[in-house]
Amino acid sequence: MRIGRLFLLVVWMVITVHSVQAGGTKVSKFAGEFLSIGVGGRALGLGGAFVALANDVTAGYWNPAGLGQVDYPEFTLMHDERFGNLMNYDYGAVAIPVGSKGTLGFSLIRLGVDGIPDTRGALIDENGDGLLDDVDRLDYNRITFFNAADWALFISYSKKSNDRFSLGANVKLIRREIGENSALGIGFDIAALYNPFSEFFVGANFQDVTTTLIAWDTGTNELISPTMKLGSAYFFQFLGGQFVPALDFDVRFEGRKYASTANLGPVSMDLHIGMEYSFRDRVALRVGYSDIGSLTAGVGVRLPKLDIDYSFAKFDATDQLGNMHRVSLKFTLRSDRFARATE
């Protein structure tokens, strides 16, 4: 019954999006792209195929329903520099068990380019033509600097209905900054994680379910359309360890067409594939294929209270934009004092 209601809610959300477009409000393509980069060395090493695997603090981003699997407080940090260290991407999150079935999470993301020179007031225009030519010069003391940054705060909550099914939701607060201009937005995600049988898991995260409005102080508005992230994963024993293949699909309604893996009219679909092998729950090896066609790989080491995860992504065939190396740390307060309450 609960799954049926969830399906009806999704259908209503899709109808709402098309009604908004028909009323003359255009949904901005790629407006929320900074929210799609991904977090966590484990998930990124798997090419982002993590919707059904999300079972730790990073689930606040990938599938908030997965936070129900967290039995101790967890904290995570990740830093990423790309494009010759011009762009910084930072992520931090915390998950705290609440009672016997609930989990509360907070995640913060920042993507920014800092220290951009602003030379608009530095021109010494000798001939008054408004152009920089041979008789003009720049006064370097007048050059100022500004930042271009995107921020997102996720407030997450998950509750387990039983040992096989949990629901979750996000409230997302967004701020975008470019120099003296800024924008604010708010969005909502709903999610589910289900273990129908044995070691098979399926997950769904319906992001920006009512569309997300980003309002600029210039009067310009952007709308982020919904994305359905659907995933599956299966755990089985292999060579003395555990092997997990995972498959995810991102279904969007923006009309991305040939920019996606597959499309049908305005509906597009992108694919994520990942495989993980862990030995005695101590060392893990990962490979994946992301939605942008990038091959990924990673390794993880689990210590008593600290997980260290590294991921590598091949950005393009020519290496002109460089490859990406990302490391994340996860701390777990694994102690009876902080354990989830029992019923």
C-alpha positions as a LaTeX table, in Angstrom:
\begin{tabular}{lrrr}
\hline
Residue & $x$ (\AA) & $y$ (\AA) & $z$ (\AA) \\
\hline
Met1 & 0.00 & 0.00 & 0.00 \\
Arg2 & 2.83 & 2.38 & 0.91 \\
Ile3 & 4.64 & 1.66 & $-2.38$ \\
Gly4 & 1.41 & 2.33 & $-4.31$ \\
Arg5 & 1.03 & 5.73 & $-2.68$ \\
Leu6 & 4.66 & 6.52 & $-3.48$ \\
Phe7 & 4.06 & 5.66 & $-7.15$ \\
Leu8 & 1.01 & 7.93 & $-7.30$ \\
Leu9 & 3.02 & 10.75 & $-5.76$ \\
Val10 & 5.72 & 10.38 & $-8.43$ \\
Val11 & 3.10 & 10.46 & $-11.21$ \\
Trp12 & 1.62 & 13.64 & $-9.72$ \\
Met13 & 5.05 & 15.27 & $-9.59$ \\
Val14 & 5.75 & 14.50 & $-13.26$ \\
Ile15 & 2.35 & 15.94 & $-14.25$ \\
Thr16 & 3.11 & 19.05 & $-12.20$ \\
Val17 & 6.40 & 19.62 & $-14.02$ \\
His18 & 4.76 & 19.42 & $-17.44$ \\
Ser19 & 1.97 & 21.76 & $-16.28$ \\
Val20 & 4.55 & 24.35 & $-15.24$ \\
Gln21 & 6.24 & 24.13 & $-18.63$ \\
Ala22 & 2.90 & 24.43 & $-20.43$ \\
Gly23 & 2.13 & 27.56 & $-18.41$ \\
Gly24 & 5.10 & 29.36 & $-19.90$ \\
Thr25 & 7.78 & 28.79 & $-17.22$ \\
Lys26 & 10.82 & 27.15 & $-18.75$ \\
Val27 & 12.77 & 24.56 & $-16.76$ \\
Ser28 & 16.48 & 25.40 & $-17.02$ \\
Lys29 & 18.56 & 22.62 & $-18.52$ \\
Phe30 & 21.65 & 21.78 & $-16.38$ \\
Ala31 & 20.70 & 24.47 & $-13.80$ \\
Gly32 & 21.49 & 22.15 & $-10.88$ \\
Glu33 & 24.42 & 20.34 & $-12.44$ \\
Phe34 & 26.75 & 21.08 & $-9.52$ \\
Leu35 & 24.49 & 18.85 & $-7.41$ \\
Ser36 & 25.23 & 15.89 & $-9.71$ \\
Ile37 & 29.01 & 15.69 & $-9.22$ \\
Gly38 & 28.78 & 13.09 & $-6.46$ \\
Val39 & 30.33 & 12.61 & $-3.03$ \\
Gly40 & 32.35 & 10.00 & $-1.19$ \\
Gly41 & 35.35 & 8.04 & $-2.44$ \\
Arg42 & 33.48 & 4.74 & $-2.31$ \\
Ala43 & 30.51 & 5.84 & $-4.42$ \\
Leu44 & 32.67 & 7.75 & $-6.90$ \\
Gly45 & 34.95 & 4.74 & $-7.37$ \\
Leu46 & 31.81 & 2.82 & $-8.37$ \\
Gly47 & 30.91 & 5.35 & $-11.06$ \\
Gly48 & 28.07 & 6.74 & $-8.94$ \\
Ala49 & 26.17 & 3.43 & $-8.88$ \\
Phe50 & 25.24 & 3.86 & $-5.24$ \\
Val51 & 21.49 & 4.39 & $-4.85$ \\
Ala52 & 20.89 & 0.82 & $-3.65$ \\
Leu53 & 24.23 & 0.58 & $-1.80$ \\
Ala54 & 23.94 & 3.79 & 0.23 \\
Asn55 & 24.18 & 2.64 & 3.85 \\
Asp56 & 26.38 & 5.24 & 5.54 \\
Val57 & 26.55 & 8.99 & 6.14 \\
Thr58 & 26.88 & 9.72 & 2.39 \\
Ala59 & 23.36 & 8.34 & 1.91 \\
Gly60 & 22.09 & 11.84 & 2.68 \\
Tyr61 & 23.27 & 12.71 & $-0.83$ \\
Trp62 & 22.74 & 9.45 & $-2.74$ \\
Asn63 & 19.61 & 8.03 & $-1.12$ \\
Pro64 & 18.41 & 9.49 & 2.20 \\
Ala65 & 16.44 & 6.32 & 2.91 \\
Gly66 & 19.79 & 4.54 & 3.31 \\
Leu67 & 20.55 & 6.59 & 6.42 \\
Gly68 & 18.34 & 4.10 & 8.25 \\
Gln69 & 21.26 & 1.64 & 8.01 \\
Val70 & 23.47 & 3.89 & 10.19 \\
Asp71 & 23.69 & 2.52 & 13.75 \\
Tyr72 & 26.37 & 4.88 & 15.12 \\
Pro73 & 27.07 & 8.60 & 14.55 \\
Glu74 & 29.17 & 9.09 & 11.42 \\
Phe75 & 31.10 & 12.03 & 9.99 \\
Thr76 & 32.70 & 12.37 & 6.57 \\
Leu77 & 34.88 & 14.87 & 4.71 \\
Met78 & 36.03 & 15.10 & 1.09 \\
His79 & 38.07 & 17.64 & $-0.87$ \\
Asp80 & 38.51 & 17.68 & $-4.63$ \\
Glu81 & 40.53 & 20.01 & $-6.88$ \\
Arg82 & 40.07 & 19.92 & $-10.62$ \\
Phe83 & 41.04 & 21.69 & $-13.86$ \\
Gly84 & 44.56 & 22.49 & $-12.71$ \\
Asn85 & 43.39 & 23.32 & $-9.17$ \\
Leu86 & 41.23 & 26.16 & $-10.48$ \\
Met87 & 38.03 & 24.67 & $-9.05$ \\
Asn88 & 37.53 & 23.46 & $-5.49$ \\
Tyr89 & 34.85 & 20.99 & $-4.47$ \\
Asp90 & 34.29 & 20.37 & $-0.77$ \\
Tyr91 & 31.85 & 18.11 & 1.05 \\
Gly92 & 31.14 & 17.32 & 4.66 \\
Ala93 & 28.31 & 15.43 & 6.34 \\
Val94 & 27.11 & 14.00 & 9.63 \\
Ala95 & 24.52 & 11.30 & 10.40 \\
Ile96 & 23.05 & 10.70 & 13.85 \\
Pro97 & 20.72 & 7.80 & 14.80 \\
Val98 & 17.49 & 8.99 & 16.41 \\
Gly99 & 15.61 & 6.43 & 18.45 \\
Ser100 & 15.35 & 2.84 & 17.29 \\
Lys101 & 14.31 & 3.51 & 13.68 \\
Gly102 & 15.13 & 7.09 & 12.66 \\
Thr103 & 18.29 & 8.85 & 11.45 \\
Leu104 & 18.96 & 12.57 & 11.03 \\
Gly105 & 21.61 & 13.83 & 8.61 \\
Phe106 & 23.20 & 17.09 & 7.51 \\
Ser107 & 25.35 & 17.46 & 4.38 \\
Leu108 & 27.12 & 20.56 & 3.04 \\
Ile109 & 28.54 & 20.94 & $-0.49$ \\
Arg110 & 30.53 & 23.82 & $-1.95$ \\
Leu111 & 31.75 & 24.09 & $-5.53$ \\
Gly112 & 33.73 & 27.24 & $-6.19$ \\
Val113 & 36.30 & 29.14 & $-8.21$ \\
Asp114 & 38.04 & 31.60 & $-5.92$ \\
Gly115 & 40.18 & 34.66 & $-6.53$ \\
Ile116 & 38.84 & 35.62 & $-9.98$ \\
Pro117 & 40.34 & 38.99 & $-11.07$ \\
Asp118 & 37.85 & 41.78 & $-11.77$ \\
Thr119 & 39.53 & 44.32 & $-14.07$ \\
Arg120 & 36.43 & 46.36 & $-14.92$ \\
Gly121 & 37.56 & 49.32 & $-12.82$ \\
Ala122 & 41.26 & 49.06 & $-13.64$ \\
Leu123 & 41.27 & 50.62 & $-17.12$ \\
Ile124 & 43.02 & 54.00 & $-17.49$ \\
Asp125 & 41.24 & 55.17 & $-20.64$ \\
Glu126 & 43.49 & 57.92 & $-22.03$ \\
Asn127 & 41.44 & 58.58 & $-25.19$ \\
Gly128 & 38.02 & 57.93 & $-23.68$ \\
Asp129 & 36.91 & 55.35 & $-26.23$ \\
Gly130 & 36.11 & 52.70 & $-23.59$ \\
Leu131 & 38.55 & 50.23 & $-25.15$ \\
Leu132 & 41.96 & 48.96 & $-24.09$ \\
Asp133 & 44.26 & 50.07 & $-26.89$ \\
Asp134 & 47.87 & 51.17 & $-27.34$ \\
Val135 & 47.53 & 54.49 & $-25.51$ \\
Asp136 & 45.67 & 53.03 & $-22.53$ \\
Arg137 & 46.94 & 51.06 & $-19.55$ \\
Leu138 & 45.70 & 49.05 & $-16.58$ \\
Asp139 & 46.10 & 50.22 & $-13.01$ \\
Tyr140 & 46.80 & 46.95 & $-11.24$ \\
Asn141 & 46.06 & 48.53 & $-7.86$ \\
Arg142 & 42.42 & 48.82 & $-8.96$ \\
Ile143 & 42.03 & 45.13 & $-9.72$ \\
Thr144 & 39.73 & 43.41 & $-7.25$ \\
Phe145 & 38.92 & 39.75 & $-6.82$ \\
Phe146 & 35.66 & 37.83 & $-6.46$ \\
Asn147 & 34.41 & 34.26 & $-6.10$ \\
Ala148 & 31.93 & 32.15 & $-8.03$ \\
Ala149 & 30.50 & 29.50 & $-5.73$ \\
Asp150 & 27.55 & 27.13 & $-5.40$ \\
Trp151 & 26.44 & 25.97 & $-1.96$ \\
Ala152 & 23.95 & 23.25 & $-0.98$ \\
Leu153 & 22.81 & 22.20 & 2.48 \\
Phe154 & 20.95 & 18.88 & 2.73 \\
Ile155 & 18.81 & 18.25 & 5.81 \\
Ser156 & 17.93 & 14.54 & 5.73 \\
Tyr157 & 15.72 & 12.19 & 7.69 \\
Ser158 & 15.19 & 8.45 & 7.32 \\
Lys159 & 12.91 & 6.00 & 9.10 \\
Lys160 & 12.90 & 2.22 & 8.87 \\
Ser161 & 9.46 & 0.68 & 8.51 \\
Asn162 & 10.94 & $-2.76$ & 9.09 \\
Asp163 & 14.21 & $-4.62$ & 8.50 \\
Arg164 & 13.62 & $-4.65$ & 4.73 \\
Phe165 & 12.08 & $-1.27$ & 3.91 \\
Ser166 & 12.91 & 2.34 & 4.78 \\
Leu167 & 11.88 & 5.77 & 3.58 \\
Gly168 & 13.82 & 9.03 & 3.55 \\
Ala169 & 13.58 & 12.66 & 2.53 \\
Asn170 & 15.78 & 15.71 & 2.00 \\
Val171 & 15.21 & 19.42 & 2.28 \\
Lys172 & 17.84 & 21.18 & 0.17 \\
Leu173 & 18.81 & 24.82 & 0.68 \\
Ile174 & 20.79 & 26.25 & $-2.25$ \\
Arg175 & 22.82 & 29.42 & $-2.58$ \\
Arg176 & 24.68 & 30.51 & $-5.72$ \\
Glu177 & 27.14 & 33.42 & $-5.84$ \\
Ile178 & 28.83 & 35.18 & $-8.74$ \\
Gly179 & 30.61 & 38.35 & $-7.68$ \\
Glu180 & 28.11 & 40.77 & $-6.19$ \\
Asn181 & 25.09 & 38.76 & $-7.37$ \\
Ser182 & 23.53 & 35.79 & $-5.61$ \\
Ala183 & 20.58 & 33.41 & $-5.75$ \\
Leu184 & 18.62 & 31.34 & $-3.25$ \\
Gly185 & 16.64 & 28.14 & $-3.75$ \\
Ile186 & 14.92 & 25.33 & $-1.92$ \\
Gly187 & 14.22 & 21.78 & $-3.09$ \\
Phe188 & 12.93 & 18.44 & $-1.82$ \\
Asp189 & 13.88 & 14.80 & $-2.37$ \\
Ile190 & 12.01 & 11.64 & $-1.35$ \\
Ala191 & 13.59 & 8.20 & $-1.37$ \\
Ala192 & 13.12 & 4.53 & $-0.59$ \\
Leu193 & 15.36 & 1.52 & 0.00 \\
Tyr194 & 13.99 & $-2.03$ & $-0.23$ \\
Asn195 & 15.48 & $-5.47$ & 0.36 \\
Pro196 & 12.92 & $-7.76$ & $-1.34$ \\
Phe197 & 14.83 & $-11.01$ & $-0.86$ \\
Ser198 & 18.16 & $-12.52$ & 0.11 \\
Glu199 & 21.02 & $-10.05$ & $-0.53$ \\
Phe200 & 19.31 & $-8.10$ & $-3.32$ \\
Phe201 & 18.59 & $-4.39$ & $-2.77$ \\
Val202 & 16.73 & $-1.80$ & $-4.84$ \\
Gly203 & 16.63 & 1.92 & $-4.20$ \\
Ala204 & 15.02 & 5.05 & $-5.56$ \\
Asn205 & 15.76 & 8.71 & $-4.95$ \\
Phe206 & 13.34 & 11.20 & $-6.54$ \\
Gln207 & 15.29 & 14.45 & $-6.49$ \\
Asp208 & 13.75 & 17.92 & $-6.78$ \\
Val209 & 10.33 & 16.30 & $-6.75$ \\
Thr210 & 8.31 & 19.53 & $-6.99$ \\
Thr211 & 10.99 & 21.22 & $-9.15$ \\
Thr212 & 13.48 & 23.49 & $-7.38$ \\
Leu213 & 13.24 & 27.24 & $-7.84$ \\
Ile214 & 16.48 & 29.24 & $-7.75$ \\
Ala215 & 15.75 & 32.98 & $-7.60$ \\
Trp216 & 18.53 & 35.46 & $-8.48$ \\
Asp217 & 18.67 & 38.97 & $-7.08$ \\
Thr218 & 18.79 & 40.17 & $-10.70$ \\
Gly219 & 15.19 & 39.02 & $-11.20$ \\
Thr220 & 16.15 & 35.92 & $-13.18$ \\
Asn221 & 14.72 & 32.59 & $-12.00$ \\
Glu222 & 15.91 & 29.05 & $-12.71$ \\
Leu223 & 13.97 & 25.83 & $-12.24$ \\
Ile224 & 15.65 & 22.47 & $-11.65$ \\
Ser225 & 13.45 & 19.68 & $-12.98$ \\
Pro226 & 13.01 & 16.34 & $-11.17$ \\
Thr227 & 15.45 & 13.46 & $-11.53$ \\
Met228 & 14.57 & 9.85 & $-10.74$ \\
Lys229 & 17.62 & 7.92 & $-9.56$ \\
Leu230 & 16.89 & 4.18 & $-9.62$ \\
Gly231 & 19.38 & 1.56 & $-8.52$ \\
Ser232 & 19.93 & $-2.10$ & $-7.71$ \\
Ala233 & 22.71 & $-4.12$ & $-6.09$ \\
Tyr234 & 23.32 & $-7.75$ & $-5.18$ \\
Phe235 & 25.73 & $-9.08$ & $-2.55$ \\
Phe236 & 27.26 & $-12.54$ & $-2.80$ \\
Gln237 & 30.30 & $-14.36$ & $-1.45$ \\
Phe238 & 33.27 & $-14.72$ & $-3.78$ \\
Leu239 & 36.90 & $-15.87$ & $-3.23$ \\
Gly240 & 36.68 & $-15.53$ & 0.51 \\
Gly241 & 35.23 & $-12.04$ & 0.33 \\
Gln242 & 32.12 & $-10.22$ & $-0.82$ \\
Phe243 & 31.41 & $-9.16$ & $-4.41$ \\
Val244 & 28.77 & $-6.55$ & $-5.22$ \\
Pro245 & 27.70 & $-5.49$ & $-8.74$ \\
Ala246 & 25.51 & $-2.36$ & $-8.86$ \\
Leu247 & 23.49 & $-0.73$ & $-11.62$ \\
Asp248 & 21.86 & 2.73 & $-11.53$ \\
Phe249 & 19.78 & 4.81 & $-13.93$ \\
Asp250 & 19.18 & 8.57 & $-13.81$ \\
Val251 & 15.90 & 9.48 & $-15.49$ \\
Arg252 & 15.45 & 13.18 & $-16.31$ \\
Phe253 & 12.78 & 15.28 & $-18.02$ \\
Glu254 & 14.84 & 18.22 & $-19.33$ \\
Gly255 & 15.17 & 17.23 & $-22.97$ \\
Arg256 & 18.91 & 16.50 & $-22.78$ \\
Lys257 & 18.66 & 14.33 & $-25.89$ \\
Tyr258 & 22.11 & 13.41 & $-27.25$ \\
Ala259 & 23.86 & 14.67 & $-24.11$ \\
Ser260 & 22.50 & 11.56 & $-22.36$ \\
Thr261 & 23.04 & 7.82 & $-22.70$ \\
Ala262 & 19.57 & 7.35 & $-24.17$ \\
Asn263 & 16.53 & 9.54 & $-24.74$ \\
Leu264 & 12.91 & 9.45 & $-25.80$ \\
Gly265 & 11.56 & 12.92 & $-26.48$ \\
Pro266 & 12.13 & 15.11 & $-23.40$ \\
Val267 & 12.88 & 12.07 & $-21.23$ \\
Ser268 & 16.56 & 11.07 & $-20.97$ \\
Met269 & 18.39 & 8.29 & $-19.16$ \\
Asp270 & 21.98 & 8.02 & $-17.95$ \\
Leu271 & 23.71 & 4.87 & $-16.81$ \\
His272 & 26.01 & 4.11 & $-13.86$ \\
Ile273 & 27.74 & 0.75 & $-13.41$ \\
Gly274 & 29.89 & $-0.29$ & $-10.47$ \\
Met275 & 31.53 & $-3.40$ & $-9.02$ \\
Glu276 & 33.09 & $-3.79$ & $-5.60$ \\
Tyr277 & 35.06 & $-6.62$ & $-4.04$ \\
Ser278 & 35.80 & $-6.44$ & $-0.32$ \\
Phe279 & 37.98 & $-8.88$ & 1.60 \\
Arg280 & 37.03 & $-9.56$ & 5.21 \\
Asp281 & 35.40 & $-6.14$ & 5.37 \\
Arg282 & 38.86 & $-4.56$ & 5.59 \\
Val283 & 40.06 & $-3.80$ & 2.06 \\
Ala284 & 37.88 & $-3.07$ & $-0.98$ \\
Leu285 & 38.63 & $-2.73$ & $-4.69$ \\
Arg286 & 36.22 & $-0.91$ & $-7.01$ \\
Val287 & 35.67 & $-0.15$ & $-10.69$ \\
Gly288 & 32.89 & 1.74 & $-12.40$ \\
Tyr289 & 31.48 & 3.59 & $-15.36$ \\
Ser290 & 29.84 & 6.96 & $-14.76$ \\
Asp291 & 27.01 & 8.80 & $-16.48$ \\
Ile292 & 29.48 & 11.07 & $-18.33$ \\
Gly293 & 31.23 & 8.08 & $-19.90$ \\
Ser294 & 34.17 & 8.15 & $-17.50$ \\
Leu295 & 35.94 & 5.03 & $-16.29$ \\
Thr296 & 36.48 & 5.02 & $-12.54$ \\
Ala297 & 38.42 & 2.96 & $-10.05$ \\
Gly298 & 38.97 & 3.04 & $-6.34$ \\
Val299 & 40.23 & 1.39 & $-3.21$ \\
Gly300 & 39.03 & 1.50 & 0.37 \\
Val301 & 40.56 & 0.63 & 3.72 \\
Arg302 & 38.40 & 0.11 & 6.81 \\
Leu303 & 39.93 & 0.62 & 10.25 \\
Pro304 & 38.06 & 0.22 & 13.55 \\
Lys305 & 36.65 & 3.76 & 13.52 \\
Leu306 & 38.02 & 5.25 & 10.30 \\
Asp307 & 37.31 & 4.49 & 6.63 \\
Ile308 & 39.66 & 5.84 & 3.95 \\
Asp309 & 38.35 & 5.74 & 0.38 \\
Tyr310 & 40.18 & 6.78 & $-2.78$ \\
Ser311 & 38.69 & 7.13 & $-6.26$ \\
Phe312 & 40.20 & 7.83 & $-9.67$ \\
Ala313 & 38.30 & 9.05 & $-12.71$ \\
Lys314 & 39.56 & 9.20 & $-16.28$ \\
Phe315 & 38.16 & 12.56 & $-17.35$ \\
Asp316 & 38.76 & 12.48 & $-21.11$ \\
Ala317 & 40.76 & 10.55 & $-23.69$ \\
Thr318 & 43.15 & 13.43 & $-24.45$ \\
Asp319 & 43.98 & 14.27 & $-20.80$ \\
Gln320 & 43.61 & 17.97 & $-21.64$ \\
Leu321 & 41.42 & 18.54 & $-18.60$ \\
Gly322 & 43.34 & 16.19 & $-16.34$ \\
Asn323 & 42.24 & 13.14 & $-14.39$ \\
Met324 & 40.52 & 13.31 & $-11.00$ \\
His325 & 41.84 & 11.90 & $-7.74$ \\
Arg326 & 39.52 & 12.08 & $-4.74$ \\
Val327 & 39.99 & 10.94 & $-1.16$ \\
Ser328 & 37.30 & 10.87 & 1.51 \\
Leu329 & 37.49 & 10.10 & 5.21 \\
Lys330 & 34.66 & 8.66 & 7.29 \\
Phe331 & 34.71 & 8.59 & 11.08 \\
Thr332 & 32.37 & 6.32 & 13.05 \\
Leu333 & 31.75 & 6.68 & 16.78 \\
Arg334 & 31.49 & 2.92 & 17.16 \\
Ser335 & 30.84 & 2.61 & 20.87 \\
Asp336 & 28.01 & 1.24 & 22.98 \\
Arg337 & 27.62 & 4.72 & 24.38 \\
Phe338 & 26.61 & 6.13 & 20.98 \\
Ala339 & 24.85 & 3.08 & 19.51 \\
Arg340 & 21.32 & 3.29 & 18.16 \\
Ala341 & 18.67 & 2.77 & 20.81 \\
Thr342 & 16.88 & $-0.54$ & 20.83 \\
Glu343 & 13.13 & $-0.95$ & 20.99 \\
\hline
\end{tabular}
